[in-house]
Amino acid sequence: MAIGGYADVMTDVVDSDELLRRIQRARACAQQEKRRWRAQGEGLGADEPEAREAAVRTLAYEAVLRVLDEILTPGKAG
């Protein structure tokens, strides 16, 4: 019995327009999550454990956004 996973999902052949749409959707999702985690972190005190998680996740989504922005508009980010 084969175990399915990430590789099984990523075998679809897509054209460049579909790939661009998927990257744009991923960017929109990352932007939304970054805003959500930032807002959640701002509502917490600095000494609360959840504040650290919110800060880390905000930074992670910022990194994802930088990567996706570089893919979508190479060289634009400075």
DSSP file (Angstrom, degrees, kcal/mol; ACC not computed):
  #  RESIDUE AA STRUCTURE BP1 BP2  ACC     N-H-->O    O-->H-N    N-H-->O    O-->H-N    TCO  KAPPA ALPHA  PHI   PSI    X-CA   Y-CA   Z-CA
    1    1 A M              0   0    0      0, 0.0     2,-0.2     0, 0.0     0, 0.0   0.000 360.0 360.0 360.0 123.7    0.0    0.0    0.0
    2    2 A A        -     0   0    0      1,-0.0     2,-0.6     0, 0.0     0, 0.0  -0.565 360.0-131.4 -81.2 142.8    1.5    3.3   -1.1
    3    3 A I        -     0   0    0     -2,-0.2     2,-0.1     1,-0.0    -1,-0.0  -0.846  21.9-141.0 -95.1 122.7    1.4    6.2    1.3
    4    4 A G        +     0   0    0     -2,-0.6     2,-0.3     3,-0.1     3,-0.0  -0.403  35.9 139.0 -78.8 158.0    0.0    9.4   -0.3
    5    5 A G    >>  -     0   0    0     -2,-0.1     4,-1.1     1,-0.0     3,-0.6  -0.885  62.3 -42.0-169.4-158.1    1.5   12.7    0.4
    6    6 A Y  H >> S+     0   0    0     -2,-0.3     4,-1.5     1,-0.2     3,-0.6   0.871 124.7  56.6 -57.3 -43.5    2.6   16.1   -0.8
    7    7 A A  H 34 S+     0   0    0      1,-0.2    -1,-0.2     2,-0.2    -3,-0.1   0.844 101.8  57.2 -62.4 -33.9    4.4   14.7   -3.9
    8    8 A D  H X4 S+     0   0    0     -3,-0.6     3,-0.7     1,-0.2    -1,-0.2   0.855 108.7  46.3 -64.8 -34.0    1.1   13.0   -5.0
    9    9 A V  H X< S+     0   0    0     -4,-1.1     3,-0.7    -3,-0.6    -1,-0.2   0.789 107.1  58.4 -77.6 -29.0   -0.6   16.4   -5.0
   10   10 A M  T 3< S+     0   0    0     -4,-1.5    -1,-0.2     1,-0.2    -2,-0.2   0.175  79.3  89.3 -91.0  17.9    2.2   18.2   -6.8
   11   11 A T  T <   +     0   0    0     -3,-0.7    -1,-0.2     2,-0.1     2,-0.1   0.465  55.7 117.0 -95.4  -0.8    2.2   16.1  -10.0
   12   12 A D    <   -     0   0    0     -3,-0.7     2,-0.6     1,-0.1    -3,-0.0  -0.431  63.7-133.3 -65.5 137.4   -0.4   18.1  -11.9
   13   13 A V        +     0   0    0     -2,-0.1     2,-0.3     0, 0.0    -2,-0.1  -0.843  32.8 178.2 -91.2 125.0    0.9   19.7  -15.0
   14   14 A V        -     0   0    0     -2,-0.6     2,-0.1     2,-0.0     0, 0.0  -0.931  25.8-119.9-128.1 151.6   -0.2   23.4  -15.2
   15   15 A D     >  -     0   0    0     -2,-0.3     4,-2.3     1,-0.1     5,-0.2  -0.324  38.5 -98.1 -82.2 173.0    0.5   26.2  -17.6
   16   16 A S  H  > S+     0   0    0      1,-0.2     4,-2.4     2,-0.2     5,-0.2   0.834 121.9  55.1 -64.4 -33.4    2.2   29.4  -16.7
   17   17 A D  H  > S+     0   0    0      2,-0.2     4,-2.2     1,-0.2    -1,-0.2   0.916 110.1  45.9 -65.9 -41.8   -1.0   31.3  -16.3
   18   18 A E  H  > S+     0   0    0      2,-0.2     4,-2.4     1,-0.2    -2,-0.2   0.898 111.8  52.0 -67.3 -39.6   -2.3   28.8  -13.8
   19   19 A L  H  X S+     0   0    0     -4,-2.3     4,-2.3     2,-0.2    -2,-0.2   0.923 109.6  49.7 -61.3 -44.0    1.0   28.7  -11.9
   20   20 A L  H  X S+     0   0    0     -4,-2.4     4,-2.5     1,-0.2    -2,-0.2   0.915 110.1  50.7 -61.0 -43.8    0.8   32.5  -11.7
   21   21 A R  H  X S+     0   0    0     -4,-2.2     4,-2.4     1,-0.2    -1,-0.2   0.905 110.4  49.8 -60.9 -41.4   -2.7   32.4  -10.4
   22   22 A R  H  X S+     0   0    0     -4,-2.4     4,-2.3     2,-0.2    -1,-0.2   0.900 111.2  48.2 -65.9 -40.1   -1.7   29.8   -7.7
   23   23 A I  H  X S+     0   0    0     -4,-2.3     4,-2.4     2,-0.2    -2,-0.2   0.909 111.5  50.4 -66.4 -41.1    1.2   32.0   -6.6
   24   24 A Q  H  X S+     0   0    0     -4,-2.5     4,-2.4     2,-0.2    -2,-0.2   0.891 110.9  48.9 -64.1 -39.6   -1.0   35.0   -6.4
   25   25 A R  H  X S+     0   0    0     -4,-2.4     4,-2.4     2,-0.2    -2,-0.2   0.907 110.8  50.7 -65.2 -40.7   -3.5   33.1   -4.3
   26   26 A A  H  X S+     0   0    0     -4,-2.3     4,-2.5     2,-0.2    -2,-0.2   0.898 110.3  49.8 -63.0 -39.9   -0.8   31.9   -2.1
   27   27 A R  H  X S+     0   0    0     -4,-2.4     4,-2.6     2,-0.2    -2,-0.2   0.922 110.3  49.6 -65.0 -44.0    0.5   35.5   -1.7
   28   28 A A  H  X S+     0   0    0     -4,-2.4     4,-2.2     1,-0.2    -2,-0.2   0.901 112.2  48.6 -61.6 -40.8   -3.0   36.7   -0.8
   29   29 A C  H  X S+     0   0    0     -4,-2.4     4,-2.6     2,-0.2    -2,-0.2   0.923 111.3  49.2 -64.3 -45.0   -3.4   34.0    1.8
   30   30 A A  H  X S+     0   0    0     -4,-2.5     4,-2.6     1,-0.2    -2,-0.2   0.892 110.5  51.2 -62.9 -39.8    0.0   34.8    3.3
   31   31 A Q  H  X S+     0   0    0     -4,-2.6     4,-2.2     2,-0.2    -1,-0.2   0.918 111.0  48.1 -62.8 -43.6   -0.9   38.5    3.5
   32   32 A Q  H  X S+     0   0    0     -4,-2.2     4,-2.3     1,-0.2    -2,-0.2   0.918 112.9  47.5 -63.5 -44.2   -4.2   37.7    5.2
   33   33 A E  H  X S+     0   0    0     -4,-2.6     4,-2.8     2,-0.2     5,-0.3   0.893 109.6  53.4 -65.9 -39.5   -2.5   35.3    7.7
   34   34 A K  H  X S+     0   0    0     -4,-2.6     4,-2.5     1,-0.2    -1,-0.2   0.936 111.0  46.6 -60.3 -45.8    0.3   37.9    8.4
   35   35 A R  H  X S+     0   0    0     -4,-2.2     4,-2.6     2,-0.2     5,-0.2   0.910 112.6  50.6 -61.7 -42.4   -2.4   40.5    9.2
   36   36 A R  H  X S+     0   0    0     -4,-2.3     4,-2.3     1,-0.2    -2,-0.2   0.935 113.5  43.5 -62.7 -46.8   -4.3   38.1   11.4
   37   37 A W  H  X S+     0   0    0     -4,-2.8     4,-2.5     2,-0.2    -1,-0.2   0.875 113.1  52.0 -69.1 -36.4   -1.2   37.1   13.4
   38   38 A R  H  X S+     0   0    0     -4,-2.5     4,-2.2    -5,-0.3    -2,-0.2   0.941 111.8  46.5 -63.3 -45.8    0.0   40.6   13.8
   39   39 A A  H  X S+     0   0    0     -4,-2.6     4,-1.1     1,-0.2    -2,-0.2   0.897 112.3  50.7 -62.9 -40.4   -3.4   41.7   15.1
   40   40 A Q  H  < S+     0   0    0     -4,-2.3     3,-0.4    -5,-0.2    -1,-0.2   0.918 111.1  48.7 -63.8 -42.2   -3.6   38.8   17.4
   41   41 A G  H >< S+     0   0    0     -4,-2.5     3,-1.4     1,-0.2    -2,-0.2   0.859 106.3  56.2 -65.7 -36.2   -0.1   39.6   18.7
   42   42 A E  H 3< S+     0   0    0     -4,-2.2    -1,-0.2     1,-0.3    -2,-0.2   0.761 102.8  56.7 -67.8 -23.7   -1.0   43.3   19.2
   43   43 A G  T 3< S+     0   0    0     -4,-1.1     2,-0.3    -3,-0.4    -1,-0.3   0.440  99.5  76.4 -85.7   0.5   -3.9   42.3   21.5
   44   44 A L  S <  S-     0   0    0     -3,-1.4     2,-0.2    -4,-0.2    -3,-0.0  -0.781  84.3-110.1-112.5 154.6   -1.6   40.3   23.8
   45   45 A G    >   -     0   0    0     -2,-0.3     3,-1.8     1,-0.1     6,-0.3  -0.512  31.6-115.8 -76.4 151.9    0.8   41.4   26.5
   46   46 A A  T 3  S+     0   0    0      1,-0.3    -1,-0.1    -2,-0.2     6,-0.1   0.763 114.1  55.2 -61.0 -26.3    4.5   40.9   25.8
   47   47 A D  T 3  S+     0   0    0      4,-0.1    -1,-0.3     3,-0.0    -2,-0.0   0.491  83.9 103.5 -88.1  -2.7    4.8   38.4   28.7
   48   48 A E  S X> S-     0   0    0     -3,-1.8     3,-1.2     1,-0.1     4,-0.9  -0.624  73.2-133.9 -81.7 137.2    2.1   36.1   27.4
   49   49 A P  H 3> S+     0   0    0      0, 0.0     4,-1.4     0, 0.0     3,-0.4   0.838 105.1  59.3 -58.7 -34.0    3.3   32.9   25.7
   50   50 A E  H 3> S+     0   0    0      1,-0.2     4,-2.4     2,-0.2     5,-0.2   0.776  95.1  64.8 -67.0 -24.8    0.9   33.4   22.8
   51   51 A A  H <> S+     0   0    0     -3,-1.2     4,-2.2    -6,-0.3    -1,-0.2   0.892 100.9  49.7 -65.3 -39.2    2.5   36.8   22.0
   52   52 A R  H  X S+     0   0    0     -4,-0.9     4,-2.6    -3,-0.4     5,-0.2   0.929 110.9  49.0 -65.3 -44.4    5.8   35.0   21.1
   53   53 A E  H  X S+     0   0    0     -4,-1.4     4,-2.6     1,-0.2     5,-0.2   0.917 111.2  50.1 -60.9 -42.9    4.0   32.6   18.8
   54   54 A A  H  X S+     0   0    0     -4,-2.4     4,-2.2     1,-0.2    -1,-0.2   0.900 111.3  48.9 -62.7 -40.5    2.1   35.4   17.1
   55   55 A A  H  X S+     0   0    0     -4,-2.2     4,-2.2     2,-0.2    -2,-0.2   0.914 112.3  47.9 -65.8 -42.9    5.4   37.3   16.6
   56   56 A V  H  X S+     0   0    0     -4,-2.6     4,-2.3     1,-0.2    -2,-0.2   0.922 113.2  47.5 -64.7 -44.2    7.2   34.3   15.1
   57   57 A R  H  X S+     0   0    0     -4,-2.6     4,-2.5     2,-0.2     5,-0.2   0.880 109.3  54.0 -66.6 -36.9    4.3   33.5   12.8
   58   58 A T  H  X S+     0   0    0     -4,-2.2     4,-2.0    -5,-0.2    -1,-0.2   0.939 110.9  46.3 -60.5 -46.1    4.1   37.2   11.7
   59   59 A L  H  X S+     0   0    0     -4,-2.2     4,-2.0     2,-0.2    -2,-0.2   0.885 110.8  53.2 -63.3 -38.9    7.8   37.0   10.8
   60   60 A A  H  X S+     0   0    0     -4,-2.3     4,-2.2     1,-0.2    -2,-0.2   0.927 110.0  46.5 -63.6 -44.4    7.3   33.7    9.0
   61   61 A Y  H  X S+     0   0    0     -4,-2.5     4,-2.4     1,-0.2    -1,-0.2   0.841 108.7  56.1 -68.6 -31.2    4.5   35.1    6.8
   62   62 A E  H  X S+     0   0    0     -4,-2.0     4,-2.1    -5,-0.2    -1,-0.2   0.904 108.1  48.6 -63.5 -39.9    6.6   38.2    6.1
   63   63 A A  H  X S+     0   0    0     -4,-2.0     4,-2.1     2,-0.2    -2,-0.2   0.914 110.3  50.6 -65.3 -42.6    9.4   35.9    4.8
   64   64 A V  H  X S+     0   0    0     -4,-2.2     4,-2.7     1,-0.2     5,-0.2   0.917 109.8  51.2 -60.7 -42.9    6.9   34.0    2.7
   65   65 A L  H  X S+     0   0    0     -4,-2.4     4,-2.8     1,-0.2    -1,-0.2   0.899 107.5  52.4 -62.7 -40.9    5.6   37.3    1.2
   66   66 A R  H  X S+     0   0    0     -4,-2.1     4,-1.9     2,-0.2    -1,-0.2   0.916 111.8  46.5 -61.2 -42.5    9.1   38.4    0.4
   67   67 A V  H  X S+     0   0    0     -4,-2.1     4,-1.8     2,-0.2    -2,-0.2   0.940 114.5  45.8 -65.5 -47.5    9.8   35.2   -1.5
   68   68 A L  H  X S+     0   0    0     -4,-2.7     4,-2.6     1,-0.2     5,-0.2   0.880 111.1  53.4 -65.5 -37.0    6.5   35.3   -3.4
   69   69 A D  H  X S+     0   0    0     -4,-2.8     4,-3.1    -5,-0.2    -1,-0.2   0.897 107.7  51.2 -62.7 -39.5    7.0   38.9   -4.2
   70   70 A E  H  < S+     0   0    0     -4,-1.9    -1,-0.2    -5,-0.2    -2,-0.2   0.860 111.6  47.7 -66.7 -34.6   10.4   38.1   -5.7
   71   71 A I  H  < S+     0   0    0     -4,-1.8    -2,-0.2     2,-0.2    -1,-0.2   0.924 117.7  41.1 -68.6 -44.2    8.8   35.4   -7.8
   72   72 A L  H  < S+     0   0    0     -4,-2.6    -2,-0.2     1,-0.3    -3,-0.2   0.872 134.5  16.9 -74.5 -37.8    6.0   37.6   -9.0
   73   73 A T  S >X S-     0   0    0     -4,-3.1     3,-1.9    -5,-0.2     4,-0.6  -0.652  84.0-151.7-137.0  78.3    8.0   40.8   -9.6
   74   74 A P  T 34 S+     0   0    0      0, 0.0    -4,-0.1     0, 0.0    -3,-0.1  -0.217  77.8   5.0 -56.3 132.5   11.7   39.9   -9.7
   75   75 A G  T 34 S+     0   0    0      1,-0.1    -5,-0.1     2,-0.1     0, 0.0   0.347  98.7 105.9  80.3  -6.9   14.1   42.6   -8.6
   76   76 A K  T <4  +     0   0    0     -3,-1.9     2,-0.2    -7,-0.2    -6,-0.1   0.917  61.9  76.0 -72.7 -42.8   11.3   45.0   -7.5
   77   77 A A     <        0   0    0     -4,-0.6    -2,-0.1     1,-0.1   -11,-0.0  -0.476 360.0 360.0 -70.2 137.4   11.8   44.5   -3.8
   78   78 A G              0   0    0     -2,-0.2    -1,-0.1     0, 0.0    -2,-0.0   0.411 360.0 360.0-117.9 360.0   14.9   46.4   -2.6
